[in-house]
């Protein structure tokens, strides 16, 4: 199995209404690589953003088939991670890395 680079394992932040309400509880939501483990996600977030991570919860979204204008298409699945930060620390997603 090919080793994942630490910058490639964290794909992008997820900014939705639910994710912004979680940010009030020091939780940030990221889209991550399908083969990334909780330990590697924690290590990579700490390395990239220089914060302390308390807990990582991961969720796999399955792919779905959709019918668009009479043709069958596939909506890709992905893996997301809810990262809980130490109290008092934040990640400003608006400015980027």
The first five atom37 places (N, CA, C, CB, O) and aatype in JSON, in Angstrom:
{
  "aatype": [20, 20, 20, 20, 20, 20, 20, 20, 20, 20, 20, 20, 20, 20, 20, 20, 20, 20, 20, 20, 20, 20, 20, 20, 20, 20, 20, 20, 20, 20, 20, 20, 20, 20, 20, 20, 20, 20, 20, 20, 20, 20, 20, 20, 20, 20, 20, 20, 20, 20, 20, 20, 20, 20, 20, 20, 20, 20, 20, 20, 20, 20, 20, 20, 20, 20, 20, 20, 20, 20, 20, 20, 20, 20, 20, 20, 20, 20, 20, 20, 20, 20, 20, 20, 20, 20, 20, 20, 20, 20, 20, 20, 20, 20, 20, 20, 20],
  "atom_mask": [
    [1, 1, 1, 1, 1],
    [1, 1, 1, 1, 1],
    [1, 1, 1, 1, 1],
    [1, 1, 1, 1, 1],
    [1, 1, 1, 1, 1],
    [1, 1, 1, 1, 1],
    [1, 1, 1, 1, 1],
    [1, 1, 1, 1, 1],
    [1, 1, 1, 1, 1],
    [1, 1, 1, 1, 1],
    [1, 1, 1, 1, 1],
    [1, 1, 1, 1, 1],
    [1, 1, 1, 1, 1],
    [1, 1, 1, 1, 1],
    [1, 1, 1, 1, 1],
    [1, 1, 1, 1, 1],
    [1, 1, 1, 1, 1],
    [1, 1, 1, 1, 1],
    [1, 1, 1, 1, 1],
    [1, 1, 1, 1, 1],
    [1, 1, 1, 1, 1],
    [1, 1, 1, 1, 1],
    [1, 1, 1, 1, 1],
    [1, 1, 1, 1, 1],
    [1, 1, 1, 1, 1],
    [1, 1, 1, 1, 1],
    [1, 1, 1, 1, 1],
    [1, 1, 1, 1, 1],
    [1, 1, 1, 1, 1],
    [1, 1, 1, 1, 1],
    [1, 1, 1, 1, 1],
    [1, 1, 1, 1, 1],
    [1, 1, 1, 1, 1],
    [1, 1, 1, 1, 1],
    [1, 1, 1, 1, 1],
    [1, 1, 1, 1, 1],
    [1, 1, 1, 1, 1],
    [1, 1, 1, 1, 1],
    [1, 1, 1, 1, 1],
    [1, 1, 1, 1, 1],
    [1, 1, 1, 1, 1],
    [1, 1, 1, 1, 1],
    [1, 1, 1, 1, 1],
    [1, 1, 1, 1, 1],
    [1, 1, 1, 1, 1],
    [1, 1, 1, 1, 1],
    [1, 1, 1, 1, 1],
    [1, 1, 1, 1, 1],
    [1, 1, 1, 1, 1],
    [1, 1, 1, 1, 1],
    [1, 1, 1, 1, 1],
    [1, 1, 1, 1, 1],
    [1, 1, 1, 1, 1],
    [1, 1, 1, 1, 1],
    [1, 1, 1, 1, 1],
    [1, 1, 1, 1, 1],
    [1, 1, 1, 1, 1],
    [1, 1, 1, 1, 1],
    [1, 1, 1, 1, 1],
    [1, 1, 1, 1, 1],
    [1, 1, 1, 1, 1],
    [1, 1, 1, 1, 1],
    [1, 1, 1, 1, 1],
    [1, 1, 1, 1, 1],
    [1, 1, 1, 1, 1],
    [1, 1, 1, 1, 1],
    [1, 1, 1, 1, 1],
    [1, 1, 1, 1, 1],
    [1, 1, 1, 1, 1],
    [1, 1, 1, 1, 1],
    [1, 1, 1, 1, 1],
    [1, 1, 1, 1, 1],
    [1, 1, 1, 1, 1],
    [1, 1, 1, 1, 1],
    [1, 1, 1, 1, 1],
    [1, 1, 1, 1, 1],
    [1, 1, 1, 1, 1],
    [1, 1, 1, 1, 1],
    [1, 1, 1, 1, 1],
    [1, 1, 1, 1, 1],
    [1, 1, 1, 1, 1],
    [1, 1, 1, 1, 1],
    [1, 1, 1, 1, 1],
    [1, 1, 1, 1, 1],
    [1, 1, 1, 1, 1],
    [1, 1, 1, 1, 1],
    [1, 1, 1, 1, 1],
    [1, 1, 1, 1, 1],
    [1, 1, 1, 1, 1],
    [1, 1, 1, 1, 1],
    [1, 1, 1, 1, 1],
    [1, 1, 1, 1, 1],
    [1, 1, 1, 1, 1],
    [1, 1, 1, 1, 1],
    [1, 1, 1, 1, 1],
    [1, 1, 1, 1, 1],
    [1, 1, 1, 1, 1]
  ],
  "atom_positions": [
    [[0.83, -1.17, 0.0], [0.0, 0.0, 0.0], [0.88, 1.25, 0.0], [-0.95, -0.01, 1.21], [1.89, 1.31, 0.71]],
    [[0.51, 2.22, -0.79], [1.27, 3.45, -0.91], [1.05, 4.31, 0.34], [0.87, 4.23, -2.18], [-0.07, 4.46, 0.82]],
    [[2.15, 4.88, 0.86], [2.05, 5.74, 2.04], [1.49, 7.1, 1.63], [3.44, 5.89, 2.73], [1.86, 7.64, 0.58]],
    [[0.6, 7.65, 2.46], [-0.05, 8.91, 2.16], [0.76, 10.06, 2.75], [-1.5, 8.93, 2.72], [1.17, 10.01, 3.91]],
    [[1.0, 11.1, 1.96], [1.68, 12.3, 2.43], [0.76, 13.02, 3.42], [2.07, 13.23, 1.24], [-0.46, 12.99, 3.26]],
    [[1.33, 13.67, 4.43], [0.5, 14.29, 5.45], [-0.33, 15.45, 4.91], [1.37, 14.77, 6.59], [-1.4, 15.75, 5.46]],
    [[0.13, 16.11, 3.85], [-0.68, 17.16, 3.25], [-1.79, 16.59, 2.37], [0.2, 18.1, 2.43], [-2.79, 17.26, 2.14]],
    [[-1.62, 15.36, 1.87], [-2.63, 14.75, 1.02], [-3.74, 14.08, 1.82], [-1.99, 13.74, 0.11], [-4.84, 13.87, 1.3]],
    [[-3.48, 13.73, 3.08], [-4.49, 13.02, 3.86], [-5.64, 13.94, 4.28], [-3.86, 12.39, 5.08], [-6.77, 13.49, 4.41]],
    [[-5.35, 15.24, 4.49], [-6.39, 16.21, 4.8], [-6.73, 16.93, 3.5], [-5.93, 17.22, 5.93], [-5.92, 17.72, 3.0]],
    [[-7.92, 16.67, 2.94], [-8.26, 17.23, 1.63], [-8.77, 18.66, 1.74], [-9.29, 16.36, 0.95], [-8.23, 19.56, 1.1]],
    [[-9.82, 18.88, 2.54], [-10.4, 20.22, 2.63], [-11.28, 20.32, 3.86], [-11.2, 20.55, 1.36], [-11.76, 19.3, 4.37]],
    [[-11.51, 21.53, 4.35], [-12.49, 21.69, 5.43], [-13.91, 21.64, 4.86], [-12.26, 23.02, 6.2], [-14.14, 22.01, 3.71]],
    [[-14.84, 21.18, 5.68], [-16.23, 21.15, 5.28], [-16.93, 22.3, 5.99], [-16.91, 19.77, 5.61], [-16.98, 22.35, 7.22]],
    [[-17.47, 23.24, 5.21], [-18.12, 24.41, 5.79], [-19.6, 24.33, 5.47], [-17.49, 25.74, 5.27], [-20.02, 24.71, 4.37]],
    [[-20.38, 23.85, 6.42], [-21.83, 23.79, 6.31], [-22.43, 24.42, 7.56], [-22.32, 22.31, 6.12], [-21.71, 24.83, 8.46]],
    [[-23.74, 24.48, 7.6], [-24.4, 25.06, 8.77], [-24.14, 24.21, 10.01], [-25.92, 25.19, 8.53], [-23.9, 24.74, 11.1]],
    [[-24.18, 22.9, 9.85], [-23.92, 22.01, 10.98], [-22.47, 22.11, 11.44], [-24.26, 20.56, 10.59], [-22.2, 22.06, 12.64]],
    [[-21.54, 22.24, 10.5], [-20.12, 22.35, 10.85], [-19.82, 23.66, 11.58], [-19.25, 22.25, 9.59], [-18.98, 23.69, 12.47]],
    [[-20.51, 24.73, 11.21], [-20.29, 26.0, 11.91], [-20.86, 25.98, 13.31], [-20.89, 27.15, 11.12], [-20.31, 26.63, 14.21]],
    [[-21.96, 25.26, 13.54], [-22.47, 25.14, 14.91], [-21.54, 24.27, 15.75], [-23.89, 24.55, 14.9], [-21.42, 24.49, 16.96]],
    [[-20.88, 23.3, 15.13], [-19.91, 22.48, 15.87], [-18.67, 23.27, 16.23], [-19.52, 21.26, 15.05], [-17.99, 22.95, 17.21]],
    [[-18.35, 24.31, 15.46], [-17.16, 25.1, 15.75], [-17.29, 25.86, 17.07], [-16.88, 26.08, 14.62], [-16.28, 26.24, 17.67]],
    [[-18.51, 26.07, 17.54], [-18.72, 26.69, 18.85], [-18.29, 25.76, 19.98], [-20.19, 27.09, 19.02], [-18.02, 26.22, 21.09]],
    [[-18.22, 24.46, 19.71], [-17.79, 23.47, 20.69], [-16.35, 23.02, 20.47], [-18.72, 22.26, 20.65], [-15.96, 21.95, 20.91]],
    [[-15.55, 23.85, 19.77], [-14.15, 23.55, 19.44], [-14.02, 22.3, 18.58], [-13.33, 23.37, 20.71], [-13.08, 21.52, 18.76]],
    [[-14.96, 22.1, 17.64], [-14.9, 20.96, 16.73], [-14.84, 21.49, 15.3], [-16.14, 20.01, 16.92], [-15.6, 22.37, 14.92]],
    [[-13.91, 20.93, 14.51], [-13.73, 21.32, 13.12], [-13.94, 20.07, 12.26], [-12.3, 21.95, 12.88], [-13.52, 18.98, 12.64]],
    [[-14.58, 20.23, 11.09], [-14.89, 19.1, 10.22], [-14.03, 19.21, 8.96], [-16.41, 19.06, 9.86], [-13.97, 20.26, 8.31]],
    [[-13.35, 18.09, 8.62], [-12.5, 18.03, 7.43], [-12.88, 16.85, 6.56], [-11.02, 17.93, 7.83], [-13.33, 15.82, 7.07]],
    [[-12.71, 17.0, 5.25], [-12.8, 15.88, 4.32], [-11.41, 15.27, 4.25], [-13.33, 16.33, 2.88], [-10.43, 15.98, 4.01]],
    [[-11.3, 13.95, 4.46], [-9.99, 13.31, 4.54], [-9.91, 12.16, 3.54], [-9.72, 12.79, 5.97], [-10.92, 11.76, 2.94]],
    [[-8.71, 11.64, 3.36], [-8.45, 10.5, 2.46], [-9.15, 9.26, 3.01], [-6.92, 10.25, 2.29], [-9.26, 9.09, 4.23]],
    [[-9.63, 8.39, 2.11], [-10.37, 7.2, 2.54], [-9.55, 6.25, 3.4], [-10.89, 6.47, 1.34], [-10.1, 5.57, 4.26]],
    [[-8.23, 6.19, 3.18], [-7.39, 5.26, 3.93], [-6.73, 5.89, 5.15], [-6.34, 4.69, 3.04], [-5.91, 5.24, 5.79]],
    [[-7.06, 7.13, 5.48], [-6.44, 7.8, 6.62], [-7.02, 7.27, 7.92], [-6.65, 9.33, 6.53], [-8.24, 7.1, 8.06]],
    [[-6.14, 6.99, 8.88], [-6.58, 6.51, 10.19], [-6.75, 7.69, 11.14], [-5.57, 5.48, 10.77], [-6.3, 8.8, 10.86]],
    [[-7.41, 7.43, 12.28], [-7.62, 8.49, 13.27], [-6.29, 9.02, 13.8], [-8.47, 7.97, 14.42], [-6.14, 10.22, 14.0]],
    [[-5.35, 8.13, 14.02], [-4.05, 8.53, 14.55], [-3.3, 9.42, 13.55], [-3.21, 7.29, 14.89], [-2.71, 10.42, 13.94]],
    [[-3.34, 9.05, 12.27], [-2.65, 9.86, 11.27], [-3.33, 11.2, 11.06], [-2.57, 9.11, 9.95], [-2.66, 12.21, 10.83]],
    [[-4.67, 11.24, 11.15], [-5.39, 12.5, 11.03], [-5.02, 13.43, 12.17], [-6.92, 12.26, 11.01], [-4.77, 14.62, 11.96]],
    [[-4.97, 12.9, 13.39], [-4.61, 13.7, 14.55], [-3.2, 14.28, 14.4], [-4.69, 12.86, 15.84], [-2.98, 15.46, 14.65]],
    [[-2.26, 13.43, 14.0], [-0.87, 13.85, 13.85], [-0.74, 14.91, 12.76], [0.01, 12.64, 13.52], [0.01, 15.88, 12.92]],
    [[-1.45, 14.73, 11.65], [-1.35, 15.66, 10.53], [-2.0, 17.02, 10.84], [-2.0, 15.06, 9.3], [-1.45, 18.05, 10.45]],
    [[-3.14, 17.03, 11.53], [-3.79, 18.29, 11.91], [-2.88, 19.07, 12.86], [-5.16, 18.02, 12.56], [-2.75, 20.29, 12.74]],
    [[-2.27, 18.36, 13.81], [-1.36, 19.04, 14.75], [-0.14, 19.6, 14.02], [-0.91, 18.07, 15.84], [0.36, 20.66, 14.38]],
    [[0.33, 18.89, 13.0], [1.51, 19.33, 12.25], [1.2, 20.52, 11.35], [2.06, 18.18, 11.42], [1.99, 21.45, 11.27]],
    [[0.06, 20.5, 10.68], [-0.29, 21.55, 9.73], [-0.7, 22.84, 10.45], [-1.41, 21.07, 8.81], [-0.2, 23.92, 10.12]],
    [[-1.62, 22.74, 11.42], [-2.2, 23.93, 12.04], [-1.57, 24.32, 13.37], [-3.66, 23.71, 12.24], [-1.88, 25.38, 13.91]],
    [[-0.68, 23.48, 13.92], [0.01, 23.74, 15.19], [-0.98, 23.97, 16.34], [0.94, 24.96, 15.05], [-0.92, 24.98, 17.03]],
    [[-1.89, 23.0, 16.51], [-2.88, 23.01, 17.6], [-2.82, 21.66, 18.3], [-4.32, 23.3, 17.07], [-2.2, 20.72, 17.8]],
    [[-3.47, 21.55, 19.46], [-3.55, 20.29, 20.19], [-4.91, 19.65, 19.93], [-3.33, 20.5, 21.72], [-5.95, 20.27, 20.15]],
    [[-4.9, 18.41, 19.46], [-6.12, 17.68, 19.14], [-6.43, 16.72, 20.29], [-5.98, 16.9, 17.79], [-5.57, 15.94, 20.7]],
    [[-7.66, 16.79, 20.8], [-8.07, 15.91, 21.89], [-8.64, 14.61, 21.34], [-9.1, 16.61, 22.78], [-8.28, 13.53, 21.8]],
    [[-9.55, 14.72, 20.35], [-10.26, 13.54, 19.86], [-10.56, 13.68, 18.38], [-11.56, 13.32, 20.66], [-10.74, 14.79, 17.87]],
    [[-10.62, 12.54, 17.67], [-10.97, 12.51, 16.25], [-12.07, 11.47, 16.05], [-9.72, 12.18, 15.36], [-11.91, 10.3, 16.42]],
    [[-13.18, 11.89, 15.45], [-14.26, 10.98, 15.08], [-14.35, 10.96, 13.56], [-15.64, 11.41, 15.72], [-14.31, 12.02, 12.92]],
    [[-14.45, 9.77, 12.96], [-14.52, 9.66, 11.51], [-15.85, 9.08, 11.08], [-13.37, 8.8, 10.98], [-16.45, 8.26, 11.78]],
    [[-16.32, 9.52, 9.9], [-17.57, 9.06, 9.33], [-17.34, 8.79, 7.85], [-18.71, 10.11, 9.54], [-16.75, 9.62, 7.16]],
    [[-17.79, 7.63, 7.36], [-17.7, 7.32, 5.93], [-19.07, 7.52, 5.3], [-17.19, 5.86, 5.7], [-20.05, 6.91, 5.73]],
    [[-19.12, 8.37, 4.28], [-20.34, 8.58, 3.51], [-20.28, 7.66, 2.3], [-20.51, 10.08, 3.1], [-19.31, 7.71, 1.54]],
    [[-21.29, 6.84, 2.1], [-21.3, 5.91, 0.98], [-21.67, 6.63, -0.31], [-22.28, 4.77, 1.25], [-22.34, 7.66, -0.3]],
    [[-21.21, 6.07, -1.43], [-21.57, 6.64, -2.72], [-23.02, 6.28, -3.06], [-20.6, 6.13, -3.84], [-23.53, 5.24, -2.63]],
    [[-23.66, 7.16, -3.83], [-25.06, 6.96, -4.18], [-25.23, 7.05, -5.69], [-25.96, 7.99, -3.47], [-24.49, 7.78, -6.36]],
    [[-26.2, 6.32, -6.22], [-26.53, 6.45, -7.63], [-27.67, 7.45, -7.75], [-26.93, 5.08, -8.26], [-28.64, 7.4, -7.01]],
    [[-27.53, 8.36, -8.7], [-28.53, 9.4, -8.93], [-28.94, 9.37, -10.4], [-27.99, 10.81, -8.53], [-28.14, 9.03, -11.26]],
    [[-30.17, 9.71, -10.66], [-30.65, 9.82, -12.03], [-30.78, 11.31, -12.35], [-32.02, 9.07, -12.24], [-31.59, 12.03, -11.76]],
    [[-29.95, 11.76, -13.3], [-29.94, 13.17, -13.69], [-30.29, 13.26, -15.16], [-28.55, 13.82, -13.4], [-29.55, 12.77, -16.01]],
    [[-31.41, 13.89, -15.48], [-31.9, 14.05, -16.85], [-32.0, 12.72, -17.58], [-30.99, 15.0, -17.63], [-31.67, 12.62, -18.77]],
    [[-32.45, 11.71, -16.88], [-32.66, 10.4, -17.48], [-31.43, 9.53, -17.57], [-33.2, 10.57, -18.82], [-31.51, 8.38, -18.02]],
    [[-30.28, 10.03, -17.14], [-29.06, 9.24, -17.17], [-28.63, 8.91, -15.74], [-27.93, 9.99, -17.92], [-28.81, 9.71, -14.82]],
    [[-28.07, 7.73, -15.57], [-27.62, 7.29, -14.25], [-26.22, 7.81, -14.0], [-27.67, 5.76, -14.13], [-25.31, 7.62, -14.81]],
    [[-26.06, 8.46, -12.86], [-24.75, 8.96, -12.45], [-24.44, 8.49, -11.05], [-24.69, 10.49, -12.53], [-25.32, 7.98, -10.34]],
    [[-23.21, 8.67, -10.64], [-22.79, 8.24, -9.31], [-22.28, 9.44, -8.54], [-21.71, 7.13, -9.38], [-21.41, 10.17, -9.01]],
    [[-22.84, 9.62, -7.35], [-22.35, 10.66, -6.44], [-21.3, 9.99, -5.56], [-23.53, 11.31, -5.58], [-21.62, 9.07, -4.81]],
    [[-20.05, 10.45, -5.64], [-18.96, 9.79, -4.95], [-19.1, 9.87, -3.44], [-17.64, 10.38, -5.38], [-19.59, 10.87, -2.91]],
    [[-18.67, 8.84, -2.77], [-18.61, 8.84, -1.32], [-17.3, 9.43, -0.85], [-18.8, 7.43, -0.78], [-16.36, 9.58, -1.63]],
    [[-17.23, 9.75, 0.43], [-16.01, 10.3, 1.0], [-15.96, 10.01, 2.49], [-15.93, 11.82, 0.74], [-16.91, 9.47, 3.07]],
    [[-14.85, 10.36, 3.1], [-14.66, 10.16, 4.53], [-14.45, 11.53, 5.16], [-13.45, 9.21, 4.83], [-13.67, 12.33, 4.65]],
    [[-15.15, 11.79, 6.26], [-14.95, 13.06, 6.94], [-14.55, 12.81, 8.39], [-16.21, 13.92, 6.88], [-14.89, 11.79, 8.99]],
    [[-13.81, 13.77, 8.93], [-13.3, 13.66, 10.29], [-13.76, 14.87, 11.09], [-11.75, 13.53, 10.31], [-13.6, 16.01, 10.65]],
    [[-14.32, 14.63, 12.27], [-14.69, 15.68, 13.2], [-13.58, 15.73, 14.25], [-16.11, 15.44, 13.86], [-13.42, 14.8, 15.04]],
    [[-12.83, 16.83, 14.25], [-11.65, 16.97, 15.1], [-11.99, 17.88, 16.26], [-10.43, 17.51, 14.31], [-12.41, 19.02, 16.05]],
    [[-11.81, 17.39, 17.5], [-12.04, 18.19, 18.7], [-10.72, 18.78, 19.15], [-12.69, 17.36, 19.82], [-9.75, 18.05, 19.38]],
    [[-10.68, 20.11, 19.29], [-9.47, 20.81, 19.69], [-9.47, 21.09, 21.19], [-9.33, 22.12, 18.92], [-10.52, 21.06, 21.84]],
    [[-8.28, 21.36, 21.73], [-8.14, 21.73, 23.13], [-8.84, 23.07, 23.35], [-6.64, 21.81, 23.54], [-8.85, 23.92, 22.47]],
    [[-9.42, 23.25, 24.54], [-10.17, 24.46, 24.85], [-9.29, 25.69, 24.71], [-10.75, 24.39, 26.29], [-8.16, 25.72, 25.2]],
    [[-9.8, 26.7, 24.03], [-9.06, 27.93, 23.83], [-8.32, 28.0, 22.51], [-8.11, 28.11, 24.93], [-7.85, 29.08, 22.13]],
    [[-8.19, 26.88, 21.79], [-7.5, 26.88, 20.51], [-8.51, 26.85, 19.37], [-6.54, 25.66, 20.41], [-9.57, 26.24, 19.48]],
    [[-8.17, 27.53, 18.28], [-9.05, 27.57, 17.12], [-8.24, 27.45, 15.84], [-9.87, 28.86, 17.11], [-7.03, 27.67, 15.82]],
    [[-8.93, 27.1, 14.77], [-8.36, 27.09, 13.42], [-9.19, 28.04, 12.6], [-8.33, 25.65, 12.79], [-10.39, 27.84, 12.47]],
    [[-8.57, 29.08, 12.03], [-9.29, 30.03, 11.18], [-9.3, 29.51, 9.77], [-8.65, 31.45, 11.25], [-8.29, 29.59, 9.06]],
    [[-10.44, 28.97, 9.34], [-10.55, 28.35, 8.02], [-10.73, 29.38, 6.91], [-11.7, 27.37, 7.99], [-10.52, 29.05, 5.74]],
    [[-11.11, 30.6, 7.24], [-11.35, 31.62, 6.23], [-10.04, 32.11, 5.6], [-12.1, 32.8, 6.83], [-10.02, 32.46, 4.42]],
    [[-8.94, 32.13, 6.37], [-7.68, 32.64, 5.85], [-6.88, 31.57, 5.14], [-6.87, 33.24, 6.95], [-6.02, 31.91, 4.33]],
    [[-7.11, 30.31, 5.41], [-6.35, 29.22, 4.8], [-5.08, 28.93, 5.58], [-6.01, 29.56, 3.35], [-4.84, 29.51, 6.64]],
    [[-4.27, 28.03, 5.03], [-3.05, 27.61, 5.72], [-1.94, 28.59, 5.43], [-2.64, 26.19, 5.29], [-0.82, 28.42, 5.92]]
  ]
}
